[in-house]
Amino acid sequence: MAQPMVDGLERELAGRARVVRLNVAEPAGAEAQARFQTTKVPAIILLDADGVQRYRAEGKLPRRRAILAAVEQAS
């Protein structure tokens, strides 16, 4: 289940990165799915402050440390 991991990332990244959760069955999620052309869930996409994609994983949850490393590189 993705929720516990994302909850932890949200706490750990507070003040450094914003975690946004979207459901592809809802309008905002469907819009994001089309914009980023995701084909699988879950999709984890890291954007820098300019909106440039810096990390992407689809279809399975990546390791927590991979996401944290990507955040550090994008900072």
Summary of the structure (lengths in Angstrom):
residues: 75
radius of gyration: 12.0
end to end distance: 27.7
largest distance: 31.4
contacts: 158
relative contact order: 0.17
helix: 43%
strand: 15%
